[in-house]
Amino acid sequence: MTVLVVADLLQGPENAAVAPATLNTVAAAAKIGGDIHVLVAGQNVGGVAESAAKIAGVAKVLVADNAAYAHALPENVAPLIVELAKGYSHVLAPATSNGKNILPRVAALLDVDQISEIISVESADTFKRPIYAGNAIATVQSSAAVKVITVRTTGFDAVPAEGGAAAVEAIAAAHDAGQSAFVAEQLAQSDRPDLSAAKVVVSGGRGLGNGDNFKHLYSLADKLGAAVGASRAAVDAGFVPNDMQVGQTGKIVAPQLYIAVGISGAIQHLAGMKDSKVIVAINKDEEAPIFQVADYGLVGDLFEAVPQLQELL
């Protein structure tokens, strides 16, 4: 039994790098058992492959270095994975934008069911995954010859990025479907940590009233070295851009500390942050659902509480 993990890559201004979510996915693969191989597909990714080879528990790194795989175009990457999948019992990828874009195509081409966003490995063919916005946990057993799985990274502790010494093998296959082409991208620059990987997250909701009031959260986050998130209500109201949304239809986070400010705690939002280690809620409504999951709750006016908290910090 051998598991193939599709590495998620971060595209930097100069070079790509292995995304932290890959380390959590390798942890899930380790619980399945057997050898773990990691696929690094992209352009000019030799350095990334060397980094992947150092990941603890990885036996082999497959490198597909070709212009067709630049920017992870799913129409090109999916056929590559399908070609490789014949030699594997499982194909795993983190449930990131890339993973969710590529693996459903892989499952369709292999004509197997996909198991999405697993949070636990019960055995080599049985897994747990949240359904109904996390209100229920389904135990799913698959009899597929190749099990195609996306991993909710908050469910698994990351393996060490150093300590491994995997062999690196080049893959010559080049699949260019000609169906799509990369046009351009706009990268948001920020001194704050990435929302999905931050150890501390400060999130704001509709209670902030408008986008200008998010300055209070930005200031607080800078003192805490935190990322800033938002509820869907705040995003839909136009307070902040949608890449800050935390929740079922946004980003799933599980930081060491999550501070929810002016967030009522709708089910969809709770689904995206309730695995946080410590949850602090500030809301003037003592009946707000967020207090049901909070470790610490403060009933009060956020416009008084947040400045006081900053002064104490």
Rosetta silent file (secondary structure, phi, psi, omega in degrees, C-alpha in Angstrom):
SEQUENCE: MTVLVVADLLQGPENAAVAPATLNTVAAAAKIGGDIHVLVAGQNVGGVAESAAKIAGVAKVLVADNAAYAHALPENVAPLIVELAKGYSHVLAPATSNGKNILPRVAALLDVDQISEIISVESADTFKRPIYAGNAIATVQSSAAVKVITVRTTGFDAVPAEGGAAAVEAIAAAHDAGQSAFVAEQLAQSDRPDLSAAKVVVSGGRGLGNGDNFKHLYSLADKLGAAVGASRAAVDAGFVPNDMQVGQTGKIVAPQLYIAVGISGAIQHLAGMKDSKVIVAINKDEEAPIFQVADYGLVGDLFEAVPQLQELL
SCORE:     score description
SCORE:     0.000 S_00000001
   1 L     0.000  123.951 -179.494    0.000    0.000    0.000 S_00000001
   2 E  -131.781  136.870 -176.987    1.451    3.332   -1.115 S_00000001
   3 E  -109.276  132.678  175.218   -0.108    6.781   -0.722 S_00000001
   4 E  -102.677  121.221  176.284    0.442    9.648   -3.163 S_00000001
   5 E  -103.802  123.670  177.699    0.221   13.132   -1.646 S_00000001
   6 E   -86.370  112.707 -176.690   -0.237   15.980   -4.115 S_00000001
   7 L   -68.810  137.328  172.711    1.819   18.866   -2.740 S_00000001
   8 L   -93.084  132.009 -175.367    0.172   22.257   -2.567 S_00000001
   9 E  -110.731  139.727  171.987    2.572   24.994   -3.660 S_00000001
  10 E   -92.400  126.529  179.188    2.766   28.613   -2.575 S_00000001
  11 E   -91.082  107.254  178.896    3.635   30.875   -5.492 S_00000001
  12 L   -91.147  176.306 -179.464    6.052   33.514   -4.229 S_00000001
  13 L   -63.482  -26.458 -179.532    7.382   36.578   -6.068 S_00000001
  14 L  -118.670  -49.995 -176.495   10.524   34.656   -7.069 S_00000001
  15 L  -132.703  154.665  175.003   10.182   30.963   -6.224 S_00000001
  16 E   -81.464  166.088  178.379    7.455   28.544   -5.259 S_00000001
  17 E  -149.520  158.941  177.152    7.481   26.724   -1.937 S_00000001
  18 E   -70.924  125.857  179.163    5.683   23.807   -0.321 S_00000001
  19 L   -70.532  144.905  179.582    2.539   25.104    1.376 S_00000001
  20 L   -55.355  -30.339 -179.294    2.195   24.263    5.090 S_00000001
  21 H   -58.867  -25.718  178.904   -1.063   22.414    4.311 S_00000001
  22 H   -63.430  -35.556 -178.773    1.033   19.723    2.627 S_00000001
  23 H   -66.582  -36.589  176.474    2.574   18.823    5.994 S_00000001
  24 H   -68.570  -35.551 -179.467   -0.869   18.192    7.489 S_00000001
  25 H   -69.741  -36.934  174.570   -1.805   16.059    4.495 S_00000001
  26 H   -62.899  -36.530  177.161    1.333   13.943    4.927 S_00000001
  27 H   -62.066  -40.766  176.903    0.255   13.441    8.551 S_00000001
  28 H   -64.493  -41.046  178.884   -3.090   12.078    7.314 S_00000001
  29 H   -62.298  -37.125 -179.987   -1.255    9.803    4.870 S_00000001
  30 H   -63.971  -33.479  179.010    0.907    8.466    7.715 S_00000001
  31 H   -71.872  -25.337  176.208   -2.224    7.408    9.596 S_00000001
  32 H   -70.621  -40.136  178.740   -3.366    5.417    6.551 S_00000001
  33 L   103.706  165.746 -179.400   -0.090    3.511    6.557 S_00000001
  34 L    86.755 -178.041  178.849    2.347    2.339    3.922 S_00000001
  35 E   -71.779  150.954  178.956    4.925    4.330    1.978 S_00000001
  36 E  -119.077  122.549  173.857    4.260    7.992    1.269 S_00000001
  37 E  -111.894  143.285  179.718    5.201    9.586   -2.039 S_00000001
  38 E  -115.894  130.232  177.020    4.806   13.318   -2.685 S_00000001
  39 E   -98.303  123.171  173.495    4.086   14.778   -6.134 S_00000001
  40 E  -111.643  108.197 -178.639    5.518   18.227   -6.850 S_00000001
  41 E  -116.505  127.647 -179.964    4.074   19.517  -10.135 S_00000001
  42 E   172.921 -162.000  178.525    4.926   22.944  -11.485 S_00000001
  43 L  -119.251  132.480 -177.715    7.520   24.931  -13.379 S_00000001
  44 L    56.495   52.272 -175.057   11.066   25.448  -12.087 S_00000001
  45 L  -111.126   24.547  179.100   10.255   23.472   -8.946 S_00000001
  46 H   -60.862  -42.325  178.854   13.590   21.730   -8.399 S_00000001
  47 H   -66.587  -35.583  177.830   14.157   23.630   -5.155 S_00000001
  48 H   -64.942  -40.893  179.713   10.630   22.830   -3.987 S_00000001
  49 H   -61.781  -39.460  178.282   11.260   19.134   -4.597 S_00000001
  50 H   -63.818  -38.708  177.118   14.391   19.286   -2.443 S_00000001
  51 H   -66.115  -41.646 -179.765   12.343   20.863    0.360 S_00000001
  52 H   -63.644  -32.802 -179.124    9.649   18.206   -0.032 S_00000001
  53 H   -66.575  -19.154 -178.985   12.298   15.477    0.227 S_00000001
  54 L   -88.638   -7.798 -178.347   13.120   16.710    3.750 S_00000001
  55 L   -65.753  131.229 -177.860    9.540   16.269    5.025 S_00000001
  56 L   -60.696  132.730  175.516    9.452   13.658    7.783 S_00000001
  57 L    92.023   -6.910 -178.363    7.943   10.337    6.737 S_00000001
  58 L   -88.119  130.012 -178.220    8.183   10.835    2.969 S_00000001
  59 L   -92.097  -32.469 -177.500    9.829    7.966    1.069 S_00000001
  60 E  -150.839  145.948  174.320    9.926    9.449   -2.440 S_00000001
  61 E  -117.857  124.583  176.262    9.301   12.766   -4.190 S_00000001
  62 E   -98.524  127.933 -176.100    8.054   12.752   -7.782 S_00000001
  63 E  -114.958  117.673  174.288    8.890   15.927   -9.696 S_00000001
  64 E  -110.178   94.730 -175.027    6.911   16.950  -12.779 S_00000001
  65 E  -103.591  102.423 -176.248    8.705   20.109  -13.920 S_00000001
  66 L  -156.783  147.631 -179.592    6.998   21.460  -17.006 S_00000001
  67 H   -59.939  -26.975 -179.117    5.473   24.735  -18.191 S_00000001
  68 H   -64.403  -25.276 -176.094    2.128   22.929  -18.563 S_00000001
  69 H   -97.814    2.443  177.470    1.935   22.524  -14.771 S_00000001
  70 H   -62.170  141.106  177.417    2.729   26.132  -13.913 S_00000001
  71 H    63.975   17.107  172.283    0.074   27.802  -11.746 S_00000001
  72 H    52.327   45.484  176.089   -1.559   24.404  -11.084 S_00000001
  73 L   -63.776  118.122 -171.640   -3.987   24.527  -14.016 S_00000001
  74 H   -64.554  -30.110 -179.864   -6.309   21.632  -13.097 S_00000001
  75 H   -64.234  -23.975  179.857   -6.998   20.621  -16.705 S_00000001
  76 H   -97.642  -38.152 -176.374   -3.301   19.798  -17.047 S_00000001
  77 H   -73.521  -37.529 -177.073   -2.417   18.537  -13.575 S_00000001
  78 H   -57.995  -47.161  178.525   -5.385   16.144  -13.235 S_00000001
  79 H   -61.487  -32.175  176.920   -4.377   13.877  -16.170 S_00000001
  80 H   -63.405  -45.608 -179.507   -0.862   13.654  -14.728 S_00000001
  81 H   -65.454  -39.125  178.611   -2.206   12.454  -11.378 S_00000001
  82 H   -60.987  -41.406  179.295   -4.522    9.975  -13.111 S_00000001
  83 H   -62.789  -39.360 -178.735   -1.548    8.528  -14.990 S_00000001
  84 H   -78.892  -27.393 -170.575    0.389    8.121  -11.743 S_00000001
  85 H   -62.093  -22.160 -177.329   -2.586    6.944   -9.662 S_00000001
  86 L   -60.244  -23.796 -178.644   -2.540    3.442  -11.128 S_00000001
  87 L   -97.991   12.465 -175.036    0.373    2.608   -8.868 S_00000001
  88 L  -129.849  152.620  177.060   -1.195    3.907   -5.655 S_00000001
  89 L   -87.791  -29.015 -178.792   -3.891    2.842   -3.228 S_00000001
  90 E  -138.129  145.548  170.416   -4.711    6.408   -2.155 S_00000001
  91 E  -124.274  119.730 -176.991   -4.339    9.894   -3.645 S_00000001
  92 E  -118.626  148.082  172.286   -4.483   12.715   -1.100 S_00000001
  93 E  -148.626  149.204  175.529   -4.410   16.496   -1.392 S_00000001
  94 E   -65.240  150.002 -179.052   -5.109   19.264    1.120 S_00000001
  95 L   -82.350   56.557  175.265   -8.593   20.759    0.880 S_00000001
  96 L   -95.536 -177.986  178.096   -7.211   24.074   -0.377 S_00000001
  97 H   -57.569  -42.571  179.653   -8.346   25.931   -3.486 S_00000001
  98 H   -66.644  -46.304 -179.580   -5.932   23.861   -5.580 S_00000001
  99 H   -60.473  -43.344 -179.667   -6.905   20.561   -3.986 S_00000001
 100 H   -69.796  -21.973 -179.381  -10.615   21.251   -4.401 S_00000001
 101 H   -84.182  -35.554 -171.923   -9.981   22.277   -8.007 S_00000001
 102 H   -93.414  -48.379 -170.139   -7.875   19.313   -9.072 S_00000001
 103 H   -65.186  -34.140  175.048   -8.954   16.194   -7.169 S_00000001
 104 H   -60.033  -34.631  176.626  -12.634   16.119   -8.254 S_00000001
 105 H   -66.875  -40.369  178.255  -11.367   15.960  -11.834 S_00000001
 106 H   -60.993  -47.165 -179.149   -9.013   13.138  -10.865 S_00000001
 107 H   -61.466  -40.644 -179.955  -11.853   11.181   -9.250 S_00000001
 108 H   -65.521  -42.527 -179.597  -14.072   11.681  -12.298 S_00000001
 109 H   -68.186  -30.533  176.638  -11.363   10.542  -14.702 S_00000001
 110 H   -84.695   -9.798 -178.010  -10.699    7.466  -12.530 S_00000001
 111 L    59.358   47.288  175.242  -14.462    6.887  -12.224 S_00000001
 112 L  -129.166  164.066  176.352  -14.316    6.629   -8.435 S_00000001
 113 L   -77.486  144.165  172.191  -16.022    8.455   -5.597 S_00000001
 114 E   -97.480  142.293  173.852  -14.114   11.276   -3.914 S_00000001
 115 E  -106.840  117.738 -170.018  -14.067   11.560   -0.126 S_00000001
 116 E  -101.072  137.255  169.190  -13.910   15.247    0.759 S_00000001
 117 E    54.399   54.508  177.920  -12.351   17.029    3.723 S_00000001
 118 E   -68.318  147.407  177.704  -11.607   14.109    6.001 S_00000001
 119 L  -118.301   -4.983 -179.040  -10.797   14.968    9.624 S_00000001
 120 E  -157.967  145.179  174.682   -9.882   11.482   10.829 S_00000001
 121 E  -108.845  114.613  178.689   -8.490    8.194    9.488 S_00000001
 122 E   -87.797  -38.115  176.016  -10.190    5.173   11.053 S_00000001
 123 E  -162.187 -176.093 -175.941   -8.522    2.607    8.794 S_00000001
 124 L   -63.997  -21.308 -179.184   -7.121    2.371    5.283 S_00000001
 125 L  -122.413    5.801 -175.601  -10.636    2.425    3.793 S_00000001
 126 E  -130.024  132.296 -173.003  -12.671    4.251    6.458 S_00000001
 127 E  -141.615  159.711  175.127  -12.606    7.954    7.229 S_00000001
 128 E  -112.823  140.921  179.148  -14.547   10.623    9.091 S_00000001
 129 E  -146.149  146.984  179.993  -15.681   13.881    7.541 S_00000001
 130 E   -76.821  144.824  173.153  -17.986   16.709    8.670 S_00000001
 131 E  -134.383  167.956 -179.577  -21.402   17.179    7.064 S_00000001
 132 L    52.371   53.080  177.870  -24.249   19.668    7.610 S_00000001
 133 L    56.043   32.835  176.786  -21.831   22.540    8.326 S_00000001
 134 L    84.913    3.142 -179.189  -20.025   20.424   10.888 S_00000001
 135 L   -77.880  -15.083  176.669  -23.147   19.588   12.901 S_00000001
 136 E  -141.698  151.269  177.829  -22.689   15.891   12.176 S_00000001
 137 E  -114.118  120.964  179.681  -19.681   13.694   11.464 S_00000001
 138 E   -93.145  136.462  171.799  -20.091   11.027    8.787 S_00000001
 139 E   -99.145  119.221 -171.219  -18.055    7.820    8.849 S_00000001
 140 E  -117.489  129.182  176.217  -17.385    6.890    5.224 S_00000001
 141 E  -113.751  133.536 -177.336  -16.055    3.589    3.934 S_00000001
 142 L  -118.622  136.527  175.723  -14.763    3.328    0.363 S_00000001
 143 L  -106.230   10.091 -178.480  -14.249    0.227   -1.749 S_00000001
 144 L   -62.458  144.839  179.616  -12.700    2.180   -4.644 S_00000001
 145 L   -62.474  -39.839  174.144   -9.541    0.709   -6.123 S_00000001
 146 L  -121.779  119.579 -177.416   -7.889    4.129   -5.770 S_00000001
 147 E   -91.005  118.217 -177.863   -9.226    6.261   -2.948 S_00000001
 148 E  -101.112  120.027 -167.404   -9.228    9.961   -3.867 S_00000001
 149 E  -138.087  133.939  166.180   -9.313   12.116   -0.746 S_00000001
 150 E  -102.373  147.867 -171.797   -9.042   15.763    0.226 S_00000001
 151 E  -114.720  123.879  170.840   -7.840   16.478    3.760 S_00000001
 152 L   -75.768  110.053 -168.085   -9.165   19.168    6.073 S_00000001
 153 H   -66.070  -22.531  179.638   -5.795   20.232    7.396 S_00000001
 154 H   -69.481  -13.202 -178.903   -7.132   21.448   10.747 S_00000001
 155 H   -86.096   -6.973 -175.655   -7.891   17.824   11.627 S_00000001
 156 L  -136.252  133.805  175.610   -4.239   16.706   11.565 S_00000001
 157 L   -72.594  135.474 -177.319   -1.114   18.057   13.258 S_00000001
 158 L   -63.203  142.574  172.900    1.576   18.893   10.722 S_00000001
 159 L   -78.437  160.457  177.792    4.566   16.584   10.423 S_00000001
 160 L   -62.206  140.619  179.199    8.037   18.173   10.762 S_00000001
 161 L   -78.065  -12.890 -179.678    9.270   19.917    7.615 S_00000001
 162 L  -122.543  158.820  174.620   12.810   18.700    8.326 S_00000001
 163 L   114.961  -16.607  178.904   14.312   15.358    9.138 S_00000001
 164 L   -90.102  167.175  178.051   13.426   13.300    6.077 S_00000001
 165 L  -148.105   62.231 -175.695   15.723   12.144    3.281 S_00000001
 166 L   -76.859  152.414  173.023   13.459   11.002    0.471 S_00000001
 167 E   -73.876  148.786 -179.926   14.622    9.995   -2.982 S_00000001
 168 E  -115.278  126.827 -177.363   13.746   12.428   -5.780 S_00000001
 169 E  -127.404  130.115 -179.749   12.534   11.073   -9.114 S_00000001
 170 E   -82.275  140.365  176.872   11.771   13.123  -12.229 S_00000001
 171 L  -110.184  122.587 -175.128    8.525   12.510  -14.139 S_00000001
 172 L   -84.300  -18.270 -174.460    8.775   13.172  -17.858 S_00000001
 173 L   -58.493  134.373  177.939    5.041   13.109  -18.628 S_00000001
 174 L  -129.372  115.094 -179.793    3.675   16.427  -19.907 S_00000001
 175 L  -112.217  112.949  175.930   -0.078   16.893  -20.220 S_00000001
 176 L  -122.683  100.073 -176.087   -1.252   20.117  -21.849 S_00000001
 177 L   -70.069  -20.369 -179.201   -4.971   19.901  -22.507 S_00000001
 178 L    69.642   15.611 -177.329   -4.998   23.285  -24.226 S_00000001
 179 L   -93.482  -19.108 -178.682   -8.314   24.087  -22.540 S_00000001
 180 L  -148.066  158.971  179.447   -7.136   26.880  -20.300 S_00000001
 181 L  -143.167  142.953  177.171   -4.278   29.320  -20.009 S_00000001
 182 L   -74.077  130.568 -177.924   -2.920   31.399  -17.157 S_00000001
 183 L  -104.507  -58.467 -177.644   -3.560   35.087  -17.812 S_00000001
 184 L  -167.525  166.158  174.259   -2.574   37.084  -14.746 S_00000001
 185 L  -146.132  153.142  175.164   -2.763   37.261  -10.975 S_00000001
 186 L  -120.350  114.858 -177.484   -2.828   39.977   -8.360 S_00000001
 187 L   -95.890  125.729  177.138   -1.071   39.045   -5.154 S_00000001
 188 L   -78.670  127.257  179.530   -2.100   40.838   -1.990 S_00000001
 189 L   -97.709  132.385 -179.917    0.936   41.883    0.035 S_00000001
 190 L  -150.368  143.989  176.029    0.649   41.921    3.808 S_00000001
 191 L   -81.421  -11.459 -179.876    2.992   41.956    6.769 S_00000001
 192 L   -83.220  156.212  179.286    0.477   39.852    8.688 S_00000001
 193 L   -66.120  159.845  177.053    0.606   36.041    8.605 S_00000001
 194 L   -63.667  136.444 -174.570   -1.509   34.045    6.171 S_00000001
 195 L   -57.944  -42.243 -175.357   -5.025   33.555    7.535 S_00000001
 196 L   -70.600  -23.319 -174.819   -5.094   29.800    6.992 S_00000001
 197 L  -113.815   -0.362 -175.195   -1.771   29.199    8.752 S_00000001
 198 L   -68.474  145.389  177.335   -1.755   31.901   11.457 S_00000001
 199 L   -81.717  -22.249  177.094   -1.384   30.890   15.108 S_00000001
 200 E  -131.526  133.244  179.052   -3.570   33.824   16.185 S_00000001
 201 E  -129.955  131.855  172.895   -6.618   35.113   14.291 S_00000001
 202 E  -112.401  120.955 -177.070   -8.728   38.175   15.056 S_00000001
 203 E  -120.197  145.144  178.546  -12.058   38.161   13.200 S_00000001
 204 E  -119.565  153.200 -179.512  -14.754   40.789   12.905 S_00000001
 205 L  -124.421 -161.263 -177.801  -18.419   40.548   12.074 S_00000001
 206 H   -59.457  -26.481 -178.225  -21.437   42.652   11.290 S_00000001
 207 H   -60.871  -17.414  178.392  -21.173   44.222   14.760 S_00000001
 208 H   -72.570  -18.814  172.383  -18.315   46.429   13.573 S_00000001
 209 L    87.905  -40.745  178.224  -20.845   48.443   11.574 S_00000001
 210 L  -161.859  171.920 -177.412  -18.639   49.331    8.593 S_00000001
 211 H   -67.148  -32.354 -179.559  -15.308   48.621    6.955 S_00000001
 212 H   -60.931  -32.940 -177.225  -13.569   51.629    8.509 S_00000001
 213 H   -72.803  -10.437  175.260  -14.069   50.155   11.975 S_00000001
 214 H   -66.302  -13.008  177.442  -11.942   47.146   11.028 S_00000001
 215 H   -58.952  -30.423  177.875   -8.991   49.463   11.768 S_00000001
 216 H   -64.049  -39.133 -179.814   -9.515   48.537   15.432 S_00000001
 217 H   -73.503  -37.163  178.301   -8.969   44.862   14.566 S_00000001
 218 H   -61.254  -42.650  179.558   -5.955   45.598   12.356 S_00000001
 219 H   -64.750  -43.124  178.175   -4.322   47.476   15.218 S_00000001
 220 H   -63.586  -43.240 -178.990   -5.105   44.675   17.674 S_00000001
 221 H   -63.317  -38.440 -179.987   -3.836   42.045   15.231 S_00000001
 222 H   -63.562  -35.559  178.879   -0.552   43.898   14.731 S_00000001
 223 H   -71.720  -28.242 -177.700    0.081   43.836   18.495 S_00000001
 224 H   -95.657   -5.453 -173.947   -0.680   40.105   18.623 S_00000001
 225 L    64.608   37.861 -171.223    1.140   39.162   15.422 S_00000001
 226 L  -106.782  161.660  169.005   -2.209   37.875   14.200 S_00000001
 227 E   -89.046  159.124 -179.925   -4.057   37.464   10.924 S_00000001
 228 E  -114.518  129.452  177.094   -7.400   39.226   10.419 S_00000001
 229 E  -122.022 -175.020 -178.046  -10.530   37.380    9.319 S_00000001
 230 E  -156.240  158.534  174.030  -14.200   38.165    8.968 S_00000001
 231 L   -83.168  166.069  178.922  -17.621   36.566    9.031 S_00000001
 232 H   -63.650  -33.988  179.580  -19.653   36.137    5.875 S_00000001
 233 H   -60.382  -41.231  178.999  -22.003   38.867    7.073 S_00000001
 234 H   -68.184  -37.694  178.378  -19.119   41.343    7.152 S_00000001
 235 H   -68.984  -46.371 -179.567  -17.928   40.233    3.712 S_00000001
 236 H   -63.092  -29.664  178.918  -21.411   40.356    2.174 S_00000001
 237 L   -78.415   -6.211  178.256  -21.877   43.852    3.622 S_00000001
 238 L    84.384   13.634 -179.671  -18.751   44.974    1.785 S_00000001
 239 L   -66.508  -42.025 -175.155  -16.740   45.709    4.938 S_00000001
 240 L  -142.150  162.767  178.731  -13.753   43.613    3.799 S_00000001
 241 L   -69.385  158.726 -173.422  -12.727   41.507    0.752 S_00000001
 242 H   -72.408  -12.784  177.429  -13.928   37.913    0.519 S_00000001
 243 H   -73.954   -3.927  176.269  -10.454   36.409    0.915 S_00000001
 244 H   -95.590   -1.630 -173.372  -10.782   37.309    4.612 S_00000001
 245 E   -73.276  130.453  174.254  -13.917   35.196    5.101 S_00000001
 246 E  -108.875  130.321  178.759  -13.785   32.449    7.713 S_00000001
 247 L   150.759 -172.436 -175.769  -16.481   29.783    7.590 S_00000001
 248 L   -57.876  -40.059  179.672  -18.043   26.955    5.669 S_00000001
 249 L  -102.654   14.027  176.733  -17.828   28.851    2.369 S_00000001
 250 L  -123.101 -135.599 -178.924  -14.621   30.658    3.348 S_00000001
 251 E   -97.149  141.410  176.833  -11.391   29.546    4.971 S_00000001
 252 L   -94.940  122.182 -177.398  -11.203   26.821    7.605 S_00000001
 253 L  -126.176  154.058  176.576   -8.878   27.857   10.420 S_00000001
 254 L  -147.849   63.408 -178.284   -7.708   26.271   13.673 S_00000001
 255 L   -74.002  172.951  174.501   -5.274   28.695   15.308 S_00000001
 256 L   -67.272  -34.273 -179.110   -3.980   28.530   18.858 S_00000001
 257 E  -138.382  126.734  177.906   -6.101   31.616   19.635 S_00000001
 258 E  -122.353  120.473  179.544   -9.214   32.849   17.804 S_00000001
 259 E  -110.137  114.177 -178.618  -10.735   36.182   18.844 S_00000001
 260 E  -101.291  117.327 -175.546  -14.254   36.779   17.476 S_00000001
 261 E  -115.328  116.986  178.709  -15.291   40.426   17.682 S_00000001
 262 L    66.891   29.177  179.706  -18.873   41.412   16.915 S_00000001
 263 L  -111.633  125.359 -177.289  -19.627   37.988   15.432 S_00000001
 264 L   -72.434  -36.072  177.668  -22.937   36.366   16.360 S_00000001
 265 L   100.287   49.405  174.912  -21.744   32.864   15.479 S_00000001
 266 L   -62.459  155.279 -177.554  -23.920   31.485   12.693 S_00000001
 267 H   -52.610  -41.011 -176.524  -23.494   27.752   12.020 S_00000001
 268 H   -64.224  -34.363  178.955  -21.612   28.482    8.794 S_00000001
 269 H   -74.919  -42.608 -179.794  -19.036   30.586   10.635 S_00000001
 270 H   -59.138  -34.103 -179.596  -18.631   28.111   13.487 S_00000001
 271 H   -61.820  -24.138 -176.713  -17.880   25.388   10.945 S_00000001
 272 H   -94.983   -7.376 -175.251  -14.788   27.330    9.915 S_00000001
 273 H  -142.737   -1.145 -172.266  -13.253   28.058   13.309 S_00000001
 274 L   -71.787   -9.518  175.517  -14.611   25.836   16.070 S_00000001
 275 L   -87.058    3.437  176.663  -11.485   23.635   16.036 S_00000001
 276 L   -60.012  145.539 -175.449   -9.422   26.591   17.298 S_00000001
 277 L   -66.316  -47.083  177.757   -7.548   25.721   20.491 S_00000001
 278 E  -130.135  127.796 -178.530   -8.789   28.759   22.472 S_00000001
 279 E  -116.191  126.749  177.165  -11.788   30.860   21.393 S_00000001
 280 E  -116.141  130.543 -178.666  -12.463   34.322   22.794 S_00000001
 281 E  -121.893  135.250  174.004  -15.742   36.094   21.936 S_00000001
 282 E  -123.180  116.216 -177.473  -16.659   39.759   22.388 S_00000001
 283 E  -157.219  142.444 -178.598  -20.311   40.561   21.711 S_00000001
 284 L   -80.561  -13.435  178.978  -22.927   42.784   23.297 S_00000001
 285 L   -95.065  108.194 -176.757  -25.634   40.124   22.822 S_00000001
 286 L   -67.970  -13.893  178.224  -25.308   37.607   25.644 S_00000001
 287 L   -93.043    3.080 -177.426  -27.533   35.189   23.695 S_00000001
 288 L   -60.411  134.671 -178.331  -25.200   35.132   20.681 S_00000001
 289 H   -58.446  -24.397 -177.461  -24.441   31.526   19.567 S_00000001
 290 H   -58.667  -29.513 -178.355  -20.708   32.288   19.515 S_00000001
 291 H   -69.473  -17.586  179.703  -20.683   32.071   23.319 S_00000001
 292 H   -72.179  -23.571 -179.995  -21.670   28.388   23.110 S_00000001
 293 L  -109.858   -7.190 -175.620  -18.276   27.494   21.628 S_00000001
 294 L   -76.402  140.315  172.095  -16.169   30.208   23.282 S_00000001
 295 L   -78.697  -34.224  177.357  -13.682   29.347   26.020 S_00000001
 296 E  -133.390  130.238 -179.301  -13.816   32.966   27.178 S_00000001
 297 E  -127.796  137.083  176.696  -16.717   35.330   26.535 S_00000001
 298 E  -122.532  115.320  176.323  -17.064   39.049   27.178 S_00000001
 299 E   -88.301  111.936 -177.809  -20.529   40.586   26.954 S_00000001
 300 L   178.042  175.626  179.487  -19.947   44.219   26.139 S_00000001
 301 L   -76.374  119.703 -177.154  -19.524   46.962   23.562 S_00000001
 302 H   -62.012  -29.774 -178.337  -16.657   46.005   21.275 S_00000001
 303 H   -72.232  -13.310  172.078  -15.823   49.683   20.704 S_00000001
 304 H   -98.881  -41.006 -174.128  -15.010   49.926   24.414 S_00000001
 305 H   -70.037  -44.307 -175.839  -13.553   46.446   24.942 S_00000001
 306 H   -64.948  -46.256  175.562  -11.124   46.324   22.001 S_00000001
 307 H   -60.057  -37.286  178.296   -9.361   49.639   22.829 S_00000001
 308 H   -64.886  -40.368  178.911   -9.083   48.546   26.464 S_00000001
 309 H   -63.012  -41.343  179.251   -7.575   45.238   25.377 S_00000001
 310 H   -63.534  -39.822  179.171   -5.043   47.087   23.203 S_00000001
 311 H   -62.568  -42.013  178.896   -4.036   49.314   26.104 S_00000001
 312 H   -66.062  -35.219  178.948   -3.438   46.282   28.300 S_00000001
 313 L   -69.716    0.000    0.000   -1.380   44.617   25.588 S_00000001
